[in-house]
Amino acid sequence: MSSSISLGNALNWLDSHINIERNSHADFPSPSIVKVQDTLKMIGEPHKTYPVIHVTGTNGKGSTCRMITALLVAHGLRVGTYVSPHLGRINERILVDFEPISDEDLIDEISTLKILEEYSGVILSWFELVTVAAFSHFDTVGIDVAVIEVGMGGTWDATNVIDGDVAVVTNVSLDHVEILGPELSDIANEKSGIIKPLSSVVIGVDQRDLLEIFLSKPNAGTSVLGEDIQLRSNTQAIGGRVISIRTKHATYDEIFLPLFGPHQGNNAALAVSTVEEFFGRALDIDVVRAAFERVSSPGRMEVISRAPLVVLDAAHNPAGMLSARASLQSDFASVSRWHLVVSMLNGRDPKAMFLAIKNDRIKELSVAKTRSLRAMDVEEMAQAASEANLSCQKFETVSDALRSAIKNCQQDEGVLVCGSIYTVAEAREEVLKTE
């Protein structure tokens, strides 16, 4: 089937569908997963042929999914992982043992969906189509388990056609409030929708009133970070962090995690507990150590260059910016001053984000407009920076801002790029093309 359509044509067809990642959230369709369910029925319900770990949360979903996958792969399982958004190519969203789907297989999946749409008249959104493609691909290649990241929310997310054997909630903070909010309790209720009666639940939420929302959902048992799961130590080390975790089943001491940021310790604790729940037993500590030694999380406090130091982080809400700030203070304490390059999307609270990242080591702030159709205007960001008592320079593009920051960076200084996944993608592209 792949010979009948090129990759470019397949992606152009896909792009002809509503895509709220790329366009405005005003395009968000009426909440329903019925069309996704109907489409999956037409192709034999591939999502029911393998067990699933389902992950939601405001921040940390992608990193947690990667850690869970690494642990499962280290146990000898063939693992399908579905994450979003992507940094460079759509293929990065659909992984089998961390390998992206090939162009040929992606064409096959999209071609099938195109024919199906023409036959049935059922029109899905961009994200719904990619989700169905992922579920179908995992069935086609044969996997032992799928690790599925929620796109947004939970109850009405396209991924919620699955019943997770384990449901994971990383945390809850304000994000996508125009769809999921306006209150934190509304967001928690939406995310709790992935918890099914037969799901074991692993929860990283630390607000008691929100935690009760998740605990009240019928489930097969819960493990809560700070109660059943304890992060006993979480210290900075060369190239990452060293952590110790206690769970219901075991204690895991002196685990090296090659990721930056104290928040990654919480993600790792949730990942270990999740895989324990999946297997129903403690894990071998040597397998855990081997798995985490190889884990990566592109675009999450990622060091993309060391001369000068350039760090990319997809922080896109105040909570994410606070985590980024904590990472600068702990993991990069030796950096004297920071040059910040920031670009955000419409719908964010730029002043709150600037206040969250603000610290006394910021030497220079540059704002620019990313290539996304949802990009926030430079003047709006500059005004918000002023209200946060931060002076800034304005640039037309992220690449222009990054080049200027690198040029002005002294030997003991660094550049942090943040604000959205699109900002990080453009910066990564700029750095890699100059290497």
N, C-alpha and C positions, 0 to 999 in steps of 0.2 A: 504493500500500500504506500510505503514511503516514497516510491519512485514517481508517484502521481502528483506530488506537491513538494515544493522546496521549503527549506526551513524559513526563509524570508516570507514566503506566502503563508505558511502556517502561522507564524507569529503575527503577520498583518491581520489574518482572520481573527486570531485571538484578541488582538488590540482593538478590533471593531466592537467589542463588548464593553459594557459598563465596568469601569475600573476605579474604585474609590481610592485606591492607593495612589493612582496617578492624577486623578481629577479631584473634584470637590466632593466632600462628604454630603453635599446636597443631593448627589446622585445616589445616595444609599437607598437601595430598594426596600420595600416593605418587608419586615422581618419574617422569614419563613425558610425552612429547609426542605420543604416538600418537593420542589423541583429537583434538588440535588438527589433526594431519595428516589424520585421517579426515574431520573437518568441512570442512577446506579442499578436500579432494578432491570432496566432495559439491557444492561451489559452483564447481568448475572450476579450482581451484588458482590463485587470483588473484595470490598472492605470487610466482609464477614468471613474471609478465608484465613485470617491470621489474628493472633491476639494483639492488643493495642495498649500503649501507654499514652495518655492524653494530657497535654500540658497547657495550662493557662496561667495568667498573671499579668500585671502591668509591666513589669520589667524583669529581665533575667530569663525569659522563656527560652530564647535561642541558646544561650550558654548552658542552661540546665538540660535541654534536649541533647546537646552535643556530649555532655558528660554522661548522661544516661546511655546514649548510643555507645560511647567508648567503653563503658562497663559491660554492656551486653555483648559487644564484639569481642572483648577480652575473654568472655566466657564461651566463645566459640559459636555464637549465634550469627545468622545472616540477618542484618537489621536494615529495614527501610526507614528513612527519616525524612519527614516533611517539615520544612521550616520556611519562614518568610519574615521580611522581604529578602530579596537577593541583592548582592553588592554589584556584581558585574553582569552575569547571564542568568536567565530564568532557570537553566539547568541546575543551578546551585540549590534550588528549593527541593528537588527530588533526588534523594541520595540513597544508595545501597552500599552499606559498609563504608560510608563517607565518600563514595565515588558518585559524582553527578550523573544524572541520566544522560545517555548519549544523544547527539542530535538526531540520529536515525530513530531511536526509540521515542524521542519526544515528538518527532514528526508523525510517527505511527499513532501515538495516543491522540494528538490533536486532529489528525485526519479522521479517526474514528468518531470523535466528538462532532466534527463538522458534518459528517454524513448523518449522524444521529440527529443533530439539530434540524437538518433539512428534511429528514424523514418524519420526525415527531412534532416539529414546530415548537418544542420547548427551548426557550432561550435563557441560558444561564449568564451570570456575570463572569468577568475575567477570573476572579478568584475562585468562584465555584467550578469553572472549567478546569483550572489547574489542579484544584483539589481532587476532582474526579480522575484526572489524568494520573495523579500520584497514586491514588488507591488502586487504579487499574494496573499501573506499571508494577507495583509491588506484588500484585497477584500473578502477573505474567512471568516475572523473573523468579518468583518463589522466595519468600522471606519467612523467617521464623517468628518475627515480631516487628511491629511498626511503632515508631515514636513520632507522635503527631503534635505539632505546635498549633494552637489556636491562632487564627488570623487576628481576630478582634472579639473581645467579650467571651462568649461561651455558648449560651442557650441558642442563639440564632446564628452562630458562626457555621459556615459550610462544613467544617470538620465535625460538627456535632451530630452527624448521622451515625457516628460510631459509638459503641458502648465500651469505654475504656476499662480494661482489667484493673488498671491503676489510673486514678485521676490525680493530677498534681496541680497545686496552686502555689505559685512562687511568692506572690505578694499582691497587695492592692493599694494603688494610689490614684490620684486624679489623672486621667488621660481619656481622650475621645469622649469628653463629657457631653458633647452635643448629640451623641448617639447612645452612649451607655449611661450617662448621668441623669440628673446633675449631681447627686450626692454620692459619697463613697459607698453608702449602703446600696444604692442602685447598681453601682458597678460590681459590687460583691455579689449581689443577687444574680446579675447577668452571668458572671463567671462561674457561679455555683451550678449552673445548668449542665456542666460536663460531668457532674457527679451522678452516677447511676446506682440503683439499688445493689448491684453486684460489684461495684467498684471499691477497691481499697483506695483510701484517700491519704495523700501526703500534702501537708499544708505548711506554708511558710509565712502565713499572715500573723502579725503580732498585735493587731488591734483587737481587743477582746470582743467588742460589739460586732465587728465584722467576722471574727472567727466563729462566733455563734451561728452566723448565717450558713457557713459551710458545714458546721457540725450538725445542724438541724436537718440536712438532706439525708434521706435514707441511703445507707452505704454498707459496705462489708467490713468496715474497720478503719480507724483513723490513726495517723501518726502526725504529731504537731511539733514543728520546730520550736525549741525553747521549753518543751515539755517532754515528749517521747523521744525527740531528737535533740541532742546537745552538741553545739560546736564548742568543744572544750578548749581549743586554742586555735589561733588564726594569726600567724605572724608573717611579716615580710621576709623574703629570702631572695637570694640572687636569682633573677629570672622568673620570679613568681612568688608563691606563698607556701608555707608549711602549715598544715592543719591537722587537728585531731578531732574525731567525731565519735560520739556515742549514740547508738540507736537502740531500739527495742531488743535487737538480736546480738549486738556485739559492740566492741570498741575498736576503732581504727586510729592508731597513733602514727605520727610522723609521716603524713601523706604529702608528697610534694605536688603542687598544682602550678603548672607553668602559665598562669594567668595573673594579671594585675588587678588589684582592687579588693578591699576587704569583703565586699558583697559577694565575690566569687566563692568565698568560704561557705556562705549560706547556701548558694546554689549547689555546691558540691555535697553538702550534708543532705539536701533534699534528694539529689541524684542517687546517693548511696542507699538511702532509705527506700526510694522508689524501686530500685532493682532488688533489694531485699524483699519487698512486698511482692514483686513479680515472681520471684523464685520461692518465696515463703520460708526463707532461711537466711542465716548470716552468710556473708561473702568471704572468700579467702583474701586475706589482707595483701598477699603478694600480687594477686590478680587486680585488686583495687589500685595498688601502687603502680603497676605496669600500665593500667588503663589511663590513669590520670597523668602519668608522665608524658603521654603522647597527645593529650587533649589540646585543642585550639578553639578559639572563638573569634573569627575574623571580624574586625570592626568594633570590638569591645575592648577598650583600653589596649589596643593593639599597637605595638611598636613597629612602625613600618620603615623607619630609618633611624640610624644612630649617629650619623654625622651629617647634618645636625640631628638631634633627637626630635622625631616627629611621631606623635601618638594620635591614633584615630579612635574616637568613641562615638557610638551611635546614640548617646544620651539625647532624648527628645522631649523630655518633660521635667518638671522640677525635681522629682525624686531621682531621676537618672542623673541630673546635673549634680545633686548632692552626693551621689555615689562617685561621680567623676572627681569632684572636689576632694572627697576622702581618699581617693586613689592617689591624687597628686600629693597629698600631705603625707601618706604612708609609704607608698611604693616608689615615689619619685622625690623623696625628701632632699636628695642631693642636688636637685635642679634649683638654681638660684631664682630664676625668673621665667615666666611663661608668656608666650605669645599665643593668644587665643584667636582662632578663626572659627566664626560661628555663622551658620545659616539655618533658618528654621522654616517650618511650613505654616501656612495659615491655620488658624484654629488653636495655636499654642498661646500660652501666656508668656510673652517674651520678657516682661519685667520680672516675673517670678523665676524664670529660668536664669536670668542674669544674676539675680540676688542669690540663687542657690549655688552658682559656680563661683561667685565673687570671693576673692581671697587676696591677701596682701602680697602675693607673689606674681600677680598679673602685671606684666610690664606693658603690654599692648593688646588691644582688642580690635579685631577687624571683622566687619560684617559684610556679607555678600549675598547675592541671590542665587540659589541653586537652580538647576535646570528643570526641576519639577514644575508641572503646571500649578501645583498647590503652593509654590514658593511664596514666602512672606516678602513683602516689599522692603527694600533696604532702609528706606526712611522710617518705617514702622519699628524696625529693629533698633535703629540709631536713637529714636526717641525713647524707646524702652530702656536702652543702655544709659541714656542721660538721666532718666528717672531713677535708675539704680546707682547713680553717681559713678558711672563708668564712662570715660571718654572713649570714642572709637573712631576708626577710619572706615570709610565706605569704599567698597569695590564692586565692580560690575559682576565679576564671576568669582567662584570659590578658588579656581586656579590662580587668578590674579592675586587674591588675598593670600593664598598659601605661598606663592613665589615671593611676595614681599616679606612675609613673616620669616621665611627661611633665610632670606637675604639679610635681615636685621638681627638674626639669632646669633648671639655670642656663644663662646665655647661651652660655658656652664649653664646655658639656657635651653629651653625646649619649646616646641610648638604643639599645641593641642587643638585638634580639629573636632568639632562636635555640633550638635543641633538637630541632626536628622540622619537617617541612613543614606539619603541621597547626597548629603554633604560629604559624608565619609567616602562614598563611592567615587565622587568626583576628585577628592583629595588623593585617594589611593591611585586612581588613574594618572593623576599628575605626577606623583612621586615615582611610580613604576616606569613611566615612559622616559624619565630622565636618568634612570639607572643604567 
